[in-house]
Amino acid sequence: MKLFLLFLMTFTMKLGIAQNFNKKAIPLENRSSLDKLIDASKNKKLIMLGEASHGTHEYYAWRDKISQRLIKDHNFSFIAVEGDFASLYKLNRYVKNLQGAENSAREVLMHLERFPTWMWANEEVVALAEWLRKYNDNLPQKDKIGFYGMDVYDEWHSKEMVLELLKNTDETSFNFVKENYNCFHPFKGDSWQYARAVKAGKEDCATATKNVVDYIRNNRQKLSSLSDDDYFYLLQNAIVFHNAEAFYRESVAAKDSASWNSRVFHMHDTVEDLLRIYGENSRGIVWAHNTHIGDASYTNMRNYGEKNIGQLMRETLGEENVFLIGFTTYEGKVMAARSWGGRMEEMKIPKAIPKSVEAQLNQIGYESLYVIFDKEDRKKKNLKVTGNRAVGVVYNPEMDRRQFVPTLVPMRYDALVFFRNTTALHVLNK
């Protein structure tokens, strides 16, 4: 299979049409339509829910429905999303009704500031969070379902949270951490400026950030006044800042896969930490882009040495314990920006290119559907490289033909959810 895979990945998606999906397509009409998908995934350790864009209503709405059923009917323990840890931890406080929680999910999400705010400051996430709060209110504190950001961004916010917690907990610890973090003082919250300075010859601060992580790990007794939740919050913020230092430094230093993979390893480790914290029998749900949850080794990402969390989780937990669900669309609308940090716009997603998996699924005739892949689908004779849509927060519809990832679809995912026509997220208005 590995030699065959390498052979396939040398070709482009123009090569042909993948297997016939007609017999496998399951129409998606209402909550009960999910029964076969839930049944196929309910016993897994980790279920990963993807998206072909970060700004599509249907992806969020149906991930909401799937997550609710997994939590309510099959005792899943937490949701980890491709979002900032420090900012979204406030949503975790709210859904668990922890001390210091704000009054509503909307109040939490309206305060998000880092681009792209629309990824989480939207009505779809509000609906899920309010459902979680209501569900959690009937559970003992130790059993409440968590909601966490697992990404490496918003690192300066994480740094400030470490200092703030320690200042109110232990003066010696605070002074130790502050002294180490002084390494970053000249850069005043600008990680790119820091990374460029290191590339120009300044000594890096990797040792300083590692010192802080190690100190917190080795001094739990000294920080015993912190609850388990607050201690995790403290440690994870320190880890975010440590891994962000490497991510930005590697992003500037080289153009290879190192920076991409450093972010991927951080997200992977965060999910593993959550599984460990929630206990031996815990199970998790992950929300992230298809490029993160769909196994990278079955796309052209492998040609560039890029890994992702779907691939890493299959390797560390075992394929039998992980279920990867991609989401995609034939055409529609999406919230995105034309440049990083740019203005959010509702953009048109053109019809998918011929021979892509989206074009094939569109021919079946259902407005929405899903396919669950099995051993027969993964036989060599049934595998073809085909394009699979991937729209980022930065998007230019005029260049849409470039937004298709060469993919062995039945290997990349365990299931694929398809919508013929999608709509934009319902963004919260400030």
N, C-alpha and C positions, 0 to 999 in steps of 0.2 A: 504493500500500500504506500509506503514512504517513497519508493522510487517512482511509482505511478503518480503520486501527488506532485513530486518535483517536476515530472514531465508535464503534467497539466498546468502547473503554475507558470510555465514558460510561454504559454499561449495567452492570447487576449480573449476577452469575452465575445468576440465576433465569431468564435468557432462554431457555435451551434446552440441548439435548444436542449435544455435538460429534459428530464423525464416528464411524462404526461401526469399532470396533477389532478385531472378530472375525477378519477375514482377515489382519490384520497381527500378531496376538499370537503370540509365540514362547514356548512353555512353558519355565520355568526349573526344572530338576530336579537337575542336577549340573554339574560343571565343563565338560563338553563342550557343555552347553546354551549356554554363552557364546560359542561359535564365531562366530556371525553378528555378535554385538556387538563382539567383538574385531576381526573382519575389517573392520567398518565404521569402526573408530576407530584402528587400529594405525598408520596413516601420518600421524597428526596431530601437530602440534607440542606441543599441550597437551590433555590429557583431564581434564575436571573431573567429579568424582563427588559427587553431592549426597546429601541426606537430608531427609526430612520432619520429623525430630526429632533431637535430640542424644543420645537414650538408648535406641536400638533395636538389638537384637542383629543382626537380619538385614541391616540397612544396612551395619554394620561388617564382618560376616562375608563378604558378597558383594563389598564394596569391597576387602577383603583378597584375595579370589580374583582379581578383575579386575586389581588392581595387580600381583600376583605374575606373572600371565601377560604383562602389558605389559612388565614388567621382564625377565623370563626369556626371553621369545620375541621381543621387539621393542625391546629396548635402551633403555627409558626410564631417565632419569638420576636422578630424585629424586621424593620425595613431599613436598608442602607442605600443611599442614593448618590448619584454623581453631583454632589453639591458640597458647599463649604461646611466644615465641621463646626467651627465656633458659632457661626450665625444660625445654622439649622439646629444646633443643640437647644436653642431656645424653643424650637417647635417640639423637641423631645420633652423638654420640661413641661410644656403645655399639655401634650397628649397624655403624659403620666401624672399631671397635676402635682409636680414637684414644687418644693419651696421656691418662691420667687417667680413662679410662672406668670405669664401675662394673661390677659382676660379672654383672649380668643386667638384662634389660628390666624385670622385676618390681621389682627394687631401685630403679631409676630412677623408675618410675611411682608406687611407694608413697610417694615423698617429695613428690609434688605436693600443694600446699596451697591454691592459689587456687580459689575457686568458679568453675565447677562441676567438681570433681575427677573425677567419674565419666566425663566426656567422653573422657579419655585414660587414666585409671587403671582399666583394665578388661582382662579376659582376652582380648578380641578384639584389642586393640592389642598386648598381650604376644605373642600368636601371630604377628602380622605382624612385629613387631620381631625376634623370635627367628629367623623365616624370613630376614629381611634380613641378620641377622648371619651366619647360616650361608652364605647366598648370597655375601655380601661377602668372607667368609674365603677364597674361591677366586679373588678378583680382585686385580689390582694396586691399590695405594692410590689412585692417580689415577682409577681407574674405579669405585670403590665407590659404591653408591647411597646418597644422603642422605635424611634425614628431618628436616623443619623445621617449626616453628611460624611462621605468617605474620601473626599478629594483633598488635594494638597494645596489648593489655593486659599486666599484670604489669610495668608500666613502672618501678616503683621497684627491682625486682629487676634490670632491665636497667641502670639507673643505677649500682647498686652493682657490677655486673659490669664496667662501663666503668672505674670508679675502681680496682677490684681489679687488672684487667689492666695498667693504666697504672702503678700503684704498683710493680709488679714488673718494669716494662719501661723506663720513662724518667721520671725525677724532674721534669724541666721540663714534660713533657706532663701528668703527673699534677697538678702545681700549677696549670697553666693551666685544666684541666678542673674541678678542685675549686673554683677561684675562680668560675668561671661557674655551676657547680651550686649554689653557696651562695645563689643567688637563691631556691632552694626551701626553704632551711633552716627557716623558720618553720612549714612545713606537715607536717613529720615523716612523710612517706609517705602523705599523704592528698590525692589529686588533686582530689577534689570540694571539699575545703576551699580548696585553691589556686584552683580555678575560681570559686568563690563570692567569694573575696577580690578577684579581678580584676574580676568584675562589679560589685563594690561600689566600685571605684576604684583598687585597687592596680595598679601597673605590672606587666605580664605578663613572663614569662621566655622568650618566644619567641626573642628575640635570643640569649640565653644558650645555649639548646639548639642553635640553628643554628650558633653559634660553635664548639661542640664537634664537630658533624658536619663542618663545613668544615675544622677543624683536622686531624681524623683523615684526611680525604680528601687534604689537601694535604701531609701529612707521612709518607707511606708510607716514605720513605727513613729518616727518623728512627726509625721503628718497625720497622726491617728485621729485628730479632731475633725478631719474631713470625712464625710460620708463616703461610701463606696462609689456613689454616682459622682460626687465632686472630685474624688481622687482620680477616677477614670477621665473626667473632663480635664483635669490638670495635666495628667500624663499624655493624653492624646493631643492636646494643644501643643505640648512640648515636642511631640513626635512630628506633628504637622510642620512646625517651624524648622525642625532639623531636616526633614526630607525635602521641604521647599527650598532650603539653602542649596541642596545638591541639585534639585531639578532646575533651578534658574542658572546655576553655575554651569551645568552640563549643557543647557540650552544654548548658551553663548559660546561655550568652548568648542563645540563640535556640531556637525550637521548630521550625525548618524543617529542610531536609535536610542542612545543612552538616556537622553532627557525624557523621551516618550516612555521608555521602560521604567525609569525611576518613578514616574507618576503612577504607572500601572502597578508596580510592586507595592507602593504605598497603599493604594486602594485594596489590593489583595490582602495585605497584612492587616489592614483595618477590619475587613470582614472576618478574617480568621480570629482576630482579637475579640470581636463581638461574639462569635460562636463559642469561644472559650469562656468569656465572661458570663454568657447566658446559660452555660452548663453543658454537660456531656450530651444531653438529649435535645439540645436546642437546634432549631432550624431557622434559616434566614431567607429573606427575599431581597434581591438587589435590583435597583432601577438604574440603567445606564444606557448610553448610546449603543447601537448594534456593533459599532467598531470596538467597543469594550467588552460586550458580553458574548458576541458570536466568535467562536474559537478562531483566533488569528492564524493558526497553522493551516487552516483551510481557505485562506485568502492570499492575495498577493502581498499582504503585510509581512508574511514570512520571508519574502525576497529581500526585505530591508532590515531583517533582524528584529522586527517589532512583535512584541507579545501583547496579550491583553488578559483581563481578569477571567474571562470565560475559559481560555486556554489554561491559565495557571490553576484555576479551581478544579478543572478536570484532572490535572496532573497531581494536585496535592490531596484532594478529597476522593478521587477516583471517578471515572465517567459515570459509574452506576449511581453515584450520590449527587450528581449535578444535573439540572435540567435547564437548557438554554432556549429561551423563546424570543425570536426576533419579531419585529413589527415593521411593516412597510406599506407603501401606498403607490398607486398608479399615477394619480395627479391630485391637485388640490391647492390649499392655501397653507401658509406657515408663517409664524413669527420668527424673524431673523434680522440680522444687520449686515450691511455691505462691507463693514470693516470691524476689527476688534475695538470695542468701546464705542462703536457708532450708534446711530439712532435706530431704535427698533422699528421695523416696518412689517406690515402684512404683505407677504409676497406670494406670487403665483408659482406653484410647482408644475412645470410642464408635464405632458404625458411621458411616461417612461420610454426609454429607447427600445427599439425592436430587439427581440431575443433575450432581453433581461428577464429575470424571474418575475418582475412586476408585470411585464407585458404578457407573459405566459399565464399568470394567475388572472389577469384581467379578462382573458378569453373565456374563462370558465362560465362567467355570467352572473355570479353572485356579487352583491354590493360589498359584502365583507365575508371573510371566511378564514379558516386556519387549516393547516396541514400538519400532521404529526408524522415524523420520519421514523422508519424502522429498519431492520437489517436488510430487507429487500431493496430499499431505496439506496442503501450504502454499498451495494455490490458494484464492483468496478464497471460493469457494463451499463449501469444506470447513471454514472457520474459524468457530468459535463461542467466545464467552467462557464459560468454565466454572470452577467452583471447584477449587482444588488445595490439598490439606491442608498446613498449616505449623504445627508444634508446636515451641515454644522450650524452653529450659532452665527457664523459668518457665511453668507450665501449670496451667490449671484445667479439668478435664474437663467440669464443669457448664456452662462457657462455650464448649464445643468448636465450636459452630456458627459462632462468630466466627473460627475458625482456618483459614478457607479463602480463598486469594488468587485474585481474579478473573484468569484467565489464558487466553491463546491457547496452548494446550499444544504443538502441533506447531511453533510459532515459538520458544517459550521454551526448549525442549530439542531436542536431536538424537535422544535416545532417552529412554524412561521405563521404569523397572523397578518392578514392582508386586507386593506381597504381600497376600494376602487376610487373613492373621492374623499379626501380628508379636509378638515377645516382648521383654522388657526386656534391656538389657545385663547382662553378668556382671561386676559391679563388684568390684574388689580389696578384700579386707577387711584393714584395718590391725590 
